[in-house]
Amino acid sequence: MQSGEQRVLKRGDEIELAMDDAAFEGKSVGRLDGFVVFVDGAVPGDVVRAQILQKKKSFAEAKIVAIERPSPFRVQPRCKHFGICGGCKWQHVNYQKQLEFKHQHVVDAFERIGGFTNLNVLPIIGADDIFFYRNKMEYSFSDRQWLEGPRRSGAELPSNLESPTDRELRNSNFEIGNSKSLPAFGGQAGAIFLGLHVPERYDKVLEIEECHLQSDLSNQILSFVRDFARRENLHAYSSRNESGYLRFLVIRQSQRTNELMVNLVTFDDRPEVMGSFAAKLHSAVPQITTIVNTINSRKAQIAFGEVEKVYVGGGVIHERLGKHTFTISASSFFQTNTAQAERLYEVAKSFAELKPSDFVWDLYSGTGSIALFVSDAAKEVVGIESAASAVSDAERNAKANGVNNCTFLLGDLKDRLTKDTEWRRSHTKPDVMITDPPRSGMHPKVLDEILEIAPERIVYVSCNPTTQARDVKALCLGKYDLVRLQPVDLFPHTYHIENVAQLVLR
């Protein structure tokens, strides 16, 4: 190969590659003669032997075959399931380096997508607790299990560093397609598995014996529920034939009040089964404060349903953020890292620079957590949310906390802001807008209306810096200046990062 000539890669080729940078979705980037190669499971600083999985015009994707020289940033993963379930993509990376990678992801998004230069990005706020930090875990039932079969001959990579694609290849002869080939539980042929889905596979679950994201108590509940289902010969719901009973196990655990909810999501209503389940579970784990049965009779595999039946306790738990207490029902949205959510909201409140005379609109207000958090510093806060259950929760939370200056409105933002002119006229123009949209960001019509309303200050909270950068670019091409950014890590060992942007009217 002559100097400057780029090697022609094709699928199946093996290459040696030095990993340079972290990329989004937990991958690392290496370059071969300047050509970009993304490698799942690699760490910047690694030198790896990798096999090309697919080749595109401007990049390739590869899997690790062997680690020739490990990165100094590698650490031993704590969880036995690491590298398989996909919940903690970066558990093998030093936490301080994780923070550096996430900080750089925010910078890259705003420079490359937003087109910004000379950014004022404040040092990322890391988490004090990097294990057992989640207040909610959702596990899936299935009649099909993701198994770890014998290793392929010649594979040099430890199993906890294999990519899902590699593992699928070596497991292909050992996957279980139906319950007939499984051992009997409860004296009858059949099987039920409880755990987490491996990446990009929703037809099988990996049996989880321990998870380091929630408490040890959560692991005890997980084991009890699995054993109960097998003892009672209960079947997992299958969307293939629309039959079965058990769908999801959701565990919600308050970090400030020590309240604990177990929500069993089922396909239909079986009071005799749930009565026995609730009694035995509560006896085995008396720390549980409420047990709920959510019934979802639809085909969609989601942990929400049409009916919630309470078997133990009041059907809710409570959590504190700042000086406010929030009621959390089985279907409520609530930030999954309580301590870091509080820091995130403190940043949002600081960036709002509120005065006692300020009117605030809180877009995508959810259950009112941000609105209530900032309410003591403003004259009035109006929250707008499209989910009726969330609006009800927000109103209940405001009343329970004695907050009288918050109003919550039901409606899609692009309709409320663009079509409901009567509503617009009846509310005072906001001095500050706080927006916390979903990962997809804000609708273009919402951005247009924000530019027309032109509040003095905008605080944009986002769980996706790429769509945030796109939206902030649109606002800054209009009437705003981007003042500063503050990344906050709510999800250690994952590639996810929350980011807060402060914008001021020009």
ABEGO torsion letter per residue (X at the ends): XBBGBBBBBBBGBBBBBBBABBBBGGBBBBBBGGBBBBBBGBBBGBBBBBBBABBBAABBBBBBABBABBBAABBBBABAABGAAGABAAAABBAAAAAAAAAAAAAAAAAAAAGBBGBBBBBBBBBABABGABABBBBBBBABBBBBBBBBBGBABBAAABBAAAAAAAAAAABBABAAABBBBGGBBEBBBBEBBBBGBAABBBBBABBAABBAAAAAAAAAAAAAAAAAGBBBBBAAAGBEABABBBBBBBAAAGBBBBBBBBABBBAAAAAAAAAAAAAABAABABBBBBBBABABBBABBABBBBABEAGBBBBBBEABBBBBBAABBBBABAAAAAAAAAAAAAAAGBBAABBBBBBGAEAGAAAAAAAAABABBBBBBABAAAAAAAAAAAAAAGBAABBBBBEBAAAAAAABAAAAAABBBBABBBBBBBAAEBBAAAAAAAAAAGBABBBBBBABAAAAAAAAAAAAABABBBABBBBBBABBGBABBBBBBBBBBX
